[in-house]
Amino acid sequence: MGLIKDIYSVSFYEKFSQAVAEVYPPFNKQKFIEVIYEGDFAQKEWKERMKHTTVVFHQFMPQNFPEAVSIIDKIIENLKKNNFTDGNLAFIFFADYIEMYGLADFKTSVKAFVSITQFISCEFAVRPFILKYKEQMIDEMTKWSLHKSHHVRRLASEGSRPRLPWAMAIPFLKKDPSPILPILDNLKNDPSEYVRRSVANNLNDIAKDNPQIVLEIASKWKGHSKETDGIIKHGCRTLLKQGHPEILSHYGLESSNIELSSFEIITPIVKIGDYLQFQFHLNNKNNEPKTIRLEYAVHYKKAKGHLAKKVFKISEKTYQPNQLTKIERNQSFKLITTRVFHTGAHQLSIIINGTESEILEFELID
């Protein structure tokens, strides 16, 4: 598999500039490709290449923004006609173009987002507009939540997430998400799973700053439909991992008379690159079947010596009365880019319906 930055290749720019020239004859294909490759293009990473493409493309387009947007619409139609789409991430510079050059022209940009997002998603590009125009932009996005295209409906939800990963946060929505709740309400029964997953992710963002609001939504939406229940469950995943009492109670997850026994770490000394192995027994000592959400927490040693807890889900299922179950798990300590391991004492615990058990120690070595 190639590097993501290599989606910006000579053949991509050649095909793209041909598609532009077909609908906008003044476009100088040769010169466009020359300017793209001027300087340190080879050294640029993916996002730098995308931004660079936006800037160079702008130089070859009419400087009048509405005129440029109408040409972008025609280019997209032409790309679709020639099947040059493949949901291609490379075209995200169309959204970036609106973000970079359209912030002062609200009306044109809003229309552009509706058409462009049906070709390539615009959730990053709408963020500066929410910050600048606040209620005005959220009103538009509320209208989008009723649009016939599922891409536009998803943009309403995904673009308004208070904590969208890899994007700028929206501080006023982190503080008070009430302006975007009508958007989520409009989408809670959406026929598209793509949209419903976005609604769940938005709720999960809100739960990190305003758990009470999400608990109220969970209670209000409960039993509405199988799909809506799925949204709530996925949207409450952070609260479930945190063992939030109200959400545990919402799902009937309580831990009395559930016995943990024979909990042991099989590999009390683990080398970086190997696996931590552990096992335990679980027994439902209630007289009726119980839904048990089973997780474990690794308390990782950090650079400054303190421990930071990360929770991993094992399962969530029904256990019969007096059902004794042996559970074995391996936790990887293979090196990955998203986590740095520090040698020394770490801890492991089992979490039953949000209640953390006894904690065992293990040693991580080089």
C-alpha positions in Angstrom: 0.0 0.0 0.0 1.4 3.4 -1.0 1.6 6.5 1.2 -1.5 8.6 1.4 0.4 11.7 0.1 1.0 9.8 -3.1 -2.6 10.2 -4.1 -1.3 13.5 -5.5 0.6 12.0 -8.4 1.5 13.2 -11.9 -1.3 11.1 -13.4 -3.8 12.5 -10.9 -2.9 16.1 -11.8 -2.9 15.3 -15.6 -6.4 13.7 -15.4 -7.7 16.5 -13.2 -6.3 19.4 -15.3 -7.8 17.8 -18.4 -11.2 17.6 -16.7 -10.9 21.3 -15.6 -9.9 22.5 -19.1 -12.9 20.7 -20.7 -15.3 23.0 -18.8 -13.1 26.0 -18.3 -11.0 26.6 -21.5 -8.8 29.4 -20.1 -7.3 26.9 -17.6 -3.6 26.4 -18.5 -3.0 22.6 -17.9 0.7 22.6 -18.6 1.4 25.7 -16.4 -0.8 24.3 -13.6 1.2 21.1 -13.4 4.5 23.0 -13.6 3.6 25.2 -10.7 2.3 22.3 -8.6 5.7 20.6 -8.9 7.8 23.8 -8.3 9.9 23.8 -5.2 9.8 21.1 -2.5 6.7 19.2 -3.6 8.4 15.8 -3.0 9.1 16.7 0.6 5.5 17.8 1.4 3.3 15.5 3.4 -0.3 14.7 2.5 -2.0 17.7 4.1 0.7 20.1 2.8 0.2 18.7 -0.7 -3.6 19.2 -0.4 -3.2 22.8 0.8 -0.6 23.5 -1.9 -3.0 22.1 -4.5 -5.8 24.4 -3.2 -3.5 27.5 -3.5 -2.2 26.7 -6.9 -5.7 25.8 -8.2 -6.9 29.2 -7.0 -4.2 31.0 -9.0 -5.6 29.4 -12.2 -9.2 30.1 -11.4 -11.3 33.3 -11.7 -10.6 35.5 -8.7 -14.3 36.2 -8.4 -15.4 33.7 -5.8 -19.0 33.0 -7.0 -17.7 32.5 -10.5 -15.0 30.1 -9.3 -17.6 28.1 -7.4 -19.8 27.7 -10.4 -16.8 26.4 -12.3 -16.0 23.9 -9.5 -19.6 22.6 -9.8 -19.1 22.1 -13.5 -15.7 20.4 -12.9 -17.3 18.0 -10.4 -20.0 17.1 -12.9 -17.4 16.4 -15.5 -15.3 14.3 -13.1 -18.5 12.2 -12.3 -19.2 11.9 -16.1 -15.7 10.5 -16.7 -15.9 8.2 -13.6 -12.9 10.0 -12.1 -14.3 9.9 -8.6 -13.6 6.6 -6.6 -14.6 8.6 -3.5 -11.2 10.0 -4.0 -9.7 11.7 -0.9 -7.5 13.8 -3.2 -10.5 16.0 -4.1 -10.8 17.3 -0.5 -9.1 20.4 -1.8 -12.4 21.5 -3.3 -13.8 21.8 0.3 -10.5 23.4 1.4 -11.0 26.0 -1.5 -14.3 27.1 0.1 -12.8 27.2 3.5 -9.8 29.3 2.4 -11.4 31.7 -0.1 -15.1 31.8 0.8 -15.3 32.8 4.5 -16.4 36.3 3.6 -19.1 35.1 1.2 -21.5 33.1 3.4 -24.3 32.7 0.9 -22.1 31.3 -1.9 -20.1 29.1 0.4 -23.2 27.5 2.0 -24.5 26.5 -1.4 -21.1 25.3 -2.4 -20.9 23.0 0.6 -24.2 21.4 -0.3 -23.0 20.5 -3.8 -19.4 19.7 -3.0 -20.2 17.4 0.0 -22.2 15.2 -2.4 -18.8 14.5 -4.1 -16.3 14.8 -1.3 -17.0 15.4 2.4 -16.8 18.9 3.7 -16.9 18.4 7.5 -13.5 20.0 8.1 -14.2 23.0 5.9 -17.4 24.0 7.6 -15.8 24.5 11.0 -14.5 28.1 10.5 -18.0 29.1 9.2 -19.6 27.8 12.5 -17.0 29.8 14.5 -17.5 33.0 12.5 -21.3 32.9 11.8 -22.5 30.7 14.8 -26.4 30.7 14.8 -26.6 31.6 11.1 -24.4 28.6 10.1 -26.2 26.3 12.5 -29.6 27.3 11.0 -28.3 26.3 7.6 -27.0 23.0 8.9 -30.3 22.4 10.5 -31.9 22.7 7.0 -29.2 20.3 5.7 -30.4 17.7 8.2 -33.6 17.5 6.2 -31.9 17.3 2.8 -32.7 14.5 0.4 -29.0 13.6 0.0 -27.6 11.5 2.8 -24.2 13.2 2.2 -25.7 16.6 3.1 -27.5 15.2 6.1 -24.3 13.6 7.4 -22.5 16.9 6.9 -25.1 18.6 9.2 -24.1 16.1 12.0 -20.4 15.4 11.3 -19.6 19.1 10.6 -21.2 20.3 13.8 -19.4 17.8 16.2 -18.0 19.8 19.1 -14.8 17.7 19.1 -14.3 16.4 15.6 -11.0 14.5 15.5 -8.2 16.1 13.4 -10.2 19.3 13.2 -10.5 22.5 15.1 -12.8 22.2 18.1 -15.9 24.4 18.5 -15.5 25.9 22.0 -19.0 27.4 22.2 -20.6 24.0 21.3 -18.4 22.2 23.8 -19.7 24.6 26.5 -23.3 24.5 25.4 -24.4 22.0 22.6 -28.1 23.0 22.7 -27.9 24.8 19.3 -27.1 21.5 17.5 -29.6 19.3 19.3 -32.4 19.9 16.7 -30.0 18.6 14.0 -29.5 15.4 15.9 -33.1 15.1 16.7 -34.0 15.4 13.0 -31.5 12.6 12.2 -32.2 10.1 15.0 -34.3 7.9 12.6 -32.2 8.5 9.5 -32.5 5.6 7.0 -28.7 5.8 6.3 -26.3 4.1 8.7 -23.6 6.5 7.5 -25.7 9.4 8.9 -26.7 7.5 12.1 -23.1 6.7 13.0 -22.3 10.4 12.7 -25.1 11.3 15.0 -23.7 8.7 17.5 -20.2 10.2 17.2 -21.7 13.7 17.8 -23.5 12.5 20.9 -20.2 10.9 22.1 -18.4 14.2 21.6 -21.2 16.0 23.7 -20.9 13.4 26.4 -17.3 14.3 27.1 -18.3 17.8 28.2 -22.0 17.6 29.0 -22.8 14.0 30.1 -26.2 15.0 31.6 -27.5 16.3 28.2 -26.6 12.9 26.6 -28.3 11.0 29.4 -31.5 13.1 28.9 -31.4 12.4 25.1 -30.8 8.6 25.8 -33.8 8.6 28.1 -36.0 10.5 25.6 -35.0 8.4 22.5 -35.1 5.0 24.3 -37.2 2.4 22.5 -38.0 4.8 19.6 -36.6 2.2 17.1 -33.8 -0.4 16.9 -31.7 2.1 14.9 -32.2 4.9 17.5 -31.3 2.5 20.3 -28.1 1.7 18.3 -27.3 5.4 18.0 -27.7 5.9 21.8 -25.5 2.9 22.7 -22.7 4.0 20.3 -23.1 7.7 21.5 -22.8 6.7 25.1 -19.7 4.6 24.7 -17.4 7.0 26.5 -19.9 7.2 29.4 -20.1 3.4 29.5 -16.3 3.2 29.6 -16.2 5.7 32.4 -18.7 3.6 34.3 -21.1 6.5 34.5 -23.8 5.3 37.0 -26.8 6.8 35.2 -26.0 5.3 31.9 -25.2 1.9 33.5 -28.6 2.1 35.2 -30.2 3.1 31.8 -29.0 -0.2 30.4 -29.8 -2.2 33.5 -26.1 -2.9 34.1 -25.6 -3.3 37.9 -22.9 -5.4 39.4 -24.4 -6.9 42.6 -24.0 -10.7 43.1 -21.6 -11.0 40.1 -18.5 -12.8 41.4 -15.0 -12.4 40.0 -12.6 -15.2 41.1 -9.2 -16.7 40.2 -8.1 -13.4 38.6 -4.4 -13.8 37.7 -1.8 -12.3 35.4 -0.1 -15.2 33.7 2.8 -13.0 32.4 3.7 -10.8 35.4 6.8 -9.6 33.5 6.1 -8.5 29.9 8.7 -7.4 27.3 7.8 -4.5 25.1 6.7 -6.2 21.8 5.1 -9.1 23.6 1.6 -9.8 25.1 0.2 -9.4 28.6 -1.8 -12.6 29.3 -4.4 -12.8 32.0 -7.4 -14.9 33.1 -10.3 -14.9 35.5 -13.6 -16.6 36.3 -17.0 -14.9 36.3 -20.1 -16.2 38.1 -23.6 -14.7 37.9 -24.9 -15.5 41.5 -28.2 -13.9 40.9 -31.4 -16.0 40.6 -32.2 -14.5 37.1 -30.2 -14.0 33.9 -28.0 -10.8 34.0 -26.6 -8.6 31.2 -22.9 -8.2 32.1 -20.7 -5.6 30.4 -17.2 -6.9 30.8 -14.1 -4.7 30.4 -10.6 -4.5 31.6 -8.4 -1.5 32.3 -4.7 -1.2 31.8 -3.2 1.5 34.0 -0.2 2.5 31.8 2.9 4.1 33.4 3.5 7.5 31.8 6.7 9.5 31.3 6.4 11.4 34.6 5.8 8.2 36.5 2.0 8.5 37.1 -0.5 5.9 35.8 -3.1 6.6 33.1 -6.1 4.2 32.7 -7.3 3.0 29.4 -10.4 0.8 29.2 -10.9 -2.1 26.7 -14.2 -3.9 26.2 -14.3 -7.7 26.4 -18.1 -8.3 25.8 -21.6 -7.4 26.7 -24.0 -10.4 26.9 -26.4 -12.2 29.1 -25.2 -14.7 31.7 -27.5 -17.4 33.1 -28.0 -17.9 36.9 -24.9 -19.6 38.4 -23.2 -19.7 35.1 -19.4 -19.9 35.8 -17.3 -18.7 32.8 -13.6 -18.7 32.4 -12.2 -15.8 30.4 -8.7 -15.4 29.0 -7.3 -12.4 27.3 -4.0 -11.1 25.7 -3.2 -7.4 25.6 -0.6 -6.4 23.1 2.5 -4.3 24.0 3.7 -4.2 20.4 5.1 -0.8 19.4 2.5 1.3 17.6 2.7 5.0 16.5 -0.2 6.1 18.7 1.2 4.9 22.0 4.6 5.2 23.8 5.4 2.5 26.3 7.4 3.2 29.5 9.1 0.4 31.4 8.2 -0.2 35.1 5.2 -1.1 37.2 1.8 -1.1 35.4 -1.6 -2.2 36.7 -4.5 -4.3 35.4 -8.1 -4.5 36.6 -11.4 -6.1 35.5 -14.5 -3.9 35.2 -17.9 -5.6 35.7 -20.9 -3.3 34.7 -18.8 -0.3 35.4 -17.4 -1.4 38.8 -13.7 -1.8 38.9 -12.3 -4.9 40.6 -9.1 -5.6 42.5 -6.0 -4.3 40.8 -3.0 -6.5 40.0 0.4 -5.3 39.1 2.8 -6.4 36.3 6.2 -5.2 35.1 7.0 -3.9 31.6 10.6 -4.4 30.6 12.7 -3.6 27.5 
